[in-house]
């Protein structure tokens, strides 16, 4: 009888503990009045008032942790001034979350997987503002984001946090192993890493056509005008038609008036495909269409090149 009584008391005590635990877990965190006041302002129409509220929460530190779910709700908000993403509501909300202790940082990193590209973009920009080195491994993943702007900003942010972030990739451009060089070239092009332009130009004379094509594609993706002349040299002198095709595509991707003359020259390339690609780029940049008739293109260019003089 005594044993059953002890067992009953123990069971009641265990049930009581379980109920208390569940109750604690389901209980909403208490929001301090001053935090609640700023949370309410997050939903106002006035941009300035919302930004001020976000900054107030940021300055409160861990005390404002209960505001994190509300800040997460506005991470995708693109409302800004002067078309600057860094001062958008969403980006500033991301910065604030990152300032709210360990929990805030975890939430911010988790948001990099959000389906909304605006959310991911704002988080990446915010990580650059916060300059938290713990973010580097997550930014490396963001370099492969499906959204081009997210990838671009992830590269810039990683470079801001750690100037040596991409030195490994640049170093790989000189690796004797082609299997190490080509992936590095492709990544640099994919993230549009501008500091890689000169090292990429330097390998345009590589003896391996695969390396050369990868470098040409990367330069075209980055779109820096300083690559025009080196690419034109390849276009005019390389005997491999496949390389000339890639060169004319890359040149066409660089939106600069200086590409017009080399494109007109390319209309008479021995490989008709090179000429067709050149024509497509010429139509895009000039709005004209004289088919593959290079004489008409030269005639038009002589009359109109002055109007393109300031577009370099």
ZIMO-V647246 format. One record per residue. RES is the residue in three letters. OMEGA is omega in whole degrees, 0 to 359 (* if undefined). NEAR is the number of other C-alpha atoms within 8 Angstrom. Layout:
# ZIMO-V647246
RES/OMEGA/NEAR
RES/OMEGA/NEAR
This chain:
# ZIMO-V647246
UNK/180/4
UNK/180/5
UNK/179/6
UNK/182/7
UNK/179/8
UNK/179/8
UNK/180/8
UNK/180/8
UNK/180/8
UNK/180/8
UNK/180/8
UNK/180/8
UNK/180/8
UNK/179/8
UNK/180/8
UNK/180/8
UNK/180/8
UNK/179/8
UNK/180/8
UNK/179/8
UNK/180/8
UNK/180/8
UNK/179/8
UNK/181/7
UNK/183/7
UNK/183/6
UNK/180/6
UNK/180/5
UNK/179/5
UNK/180/5
UNK/179/8
UNK/182/6
UNK/182/6
UNK/177/6
UNK/179/13
UNK/181/10
UNK/181/8
UNK/178/12
UNK/180/11
UNK/181/8
UNK/181/10
UNK/185/11
UNK/176/7
UNK/178/9
UNK/183/5
UNK/182/6
UNK/183/10
UNK/181/6
UNK/179/10
UNK/178/14
UNK/179/11
UNK/180/8
UNK/178/12
UNK/180/13
UNK/178/10
UNK/178/9
UNK/179/13
UNK/182/13
UNK/179/6
UNK/180/8
UNK/185/11
UNK/179/7
UNK/183/8
UNK/180/12
UNK/178/11
UNK/181/10
UNK/185/12
UNK/180/10
UNK/181/7
UNK/177/8
UNK/178/11
UNK/181/10
UNK/184/7
UNK/181/10
UNK/181/15
UNK/182/10
UNK/183/10
UNK/179/9
UNK/183/8
UNK/175/11
UNK/178/7
UNK/179/4
UNK/180/5
UNK/182/8
UNK/184/9
UNK/180/9
UNK/177/9
UNK/178/13
UNK/182/15
UNK/182/14
UNK/180/15
UNK/175/14
UNK/179/13
UNK/178/15
UNK/180/14
UNK/179/12
UNK/181/15
UNK/180/13
UNK/185/10
UNK/173/15
UNK/183/10
UNK/180/6
UNK/179/8
UNK/180/13
UNK/180/12
UNK/180/8
UNK/181/9
UNK/180/12
UNK/178/11
UNK/182/8
UNK/177/10
UNK/179/11
UNK/181/7
UNK/181/9
UNK/183/6
UNK/180/7
UNK/177/9
UNK/178/10
UNK/181/15
UNK/179/14
UNK/181/11
UNK/179/15
UNK/180/16
UNK/179/14
UNK/180/13
UNK/179/14
UNK/176/13
UNK/178/12
UNK/181/7
UNK/180/8
UNK/178/8
UNK/184/9
UNK/178/7
UNK/184/5
UNK/188/9
UNK/183/10
UNK/179/7
UNK/177/8
UNK/177/13
UNK/176/10
UNK/181/8
UNK/178/11
UNK/179/12
UNK/181/7
UNK/181/9
UNK/181/6
UNK/184/7
UNK/182/8
UNK/177/7
UNK/179/15
UNK/182/15
UNK/181/12
UNK/177/11
UNK/178/14
UNK/179/12
UNK/181/9
UNK/180/13
UNK/180/14
UNK/179/11
UNK/181/9
UNK/182/11
UNK/183/8
UNK/180/8
UNK/186/7
UNK/185/8
UNK/179/8
UNK/178/7
UNK/179/8
UNK/179/10
UNK/180/11
UNK/182/8
UNK/180/10
UNK/180/14
UNK/182/7
UNK/180/9
UNK/180/5
UNK/182/6
UNK/180/8
UNK/176/6
UNK/184/10
UNK/185/14
UNK/177/12
UNK/179/8
UNK/179/12
UNK/182/14
UNK/179/11
UNK/180/8
UNK/177/12
UNK/182/14
UNK/181/11
UNK/178/12
UNK/184/11
UNK/185/13
UNK/180/7
UNK/181/5
UNK/185/9
UNK/182/13
UNK/177/7
UNK/179/9
UNK/177/13
UNK/182/11
UNK/182/7
UNK/176/11
UNK/178/11
UNK/181/6
UNK/182/8
UNK/181/5
UNK/184/6
UNK/180/8
UNK/178/7
UNK/181/12
UNK/180/14
UNK/179/10
UNK/180/11
UNK/179/14
UNK/180/13
UNK/181/12
UNK/179/15
UNK/177/15
UNK/179/15
UNK/180/11
UNK/174/13
UNK/180/12
UNK/185/11
UNK/181/7
UNK/178/6
UNK/185/11
UNK/184/12
UNK/178/7
UNK/180/9
UNK/177/13
UNK/177/11
UNK/178/9
UNK/182/12
UNK/184/13
UNK/190/7
UNK/184/6
UNK/182/10
UNK/181/5
UNK/182/6
UNK/179/9
UNK/179/6
UNK/178/13
UNK/177/14
UNK/180/12
UNK/180/11
UNK/181/14
UNK/175/15
UNK/181/12
UNK/179/15
UNK/179/12
UNK/180/13
UNK/180/10
UNK/186/12
UNK/183/8
UNK/183/8
UNK/181/10
UNK/180/8
UNK/186/12
UNK/182/8
UNK/179/7
UNK/178/9
UNK/178/14
UNK/176/14
UNK/186/9
UNK/179/12
UNK/181/15
UNK/179/10
UNK/180/9
UNK/179/4
UNK/184/7
UNK/180/9
UNK/178/7
UNK/179/14
UNK/180/13
UNK/179/10
UNK/179/11
UNK/179/15
UNK/180/14
UNK/180/8
UNK/179/12
UNK/179/15
UNK/180/10
UNK/187/8
UNK/183/8
UNK/184/6
UNK/181/7
UNK/177/7
UNK/176/7
UNK/181/8
UNK/182/5
UNK/180/9
UNK/184/8
UNK/180/11
UNK/178/6
UNK/178/8
UNK/180/10
UNK/178/9
UNK/178/8
UNK/183/8
UNK/180/8
UNK/181/7
UNK/189/7
UNK/184/8
UNK/178/8
UNK/181/6
UNK/179/6
UNK/186/9
UNK/183/8
UNK/183/5
UNK/178/6
UNK/*/7
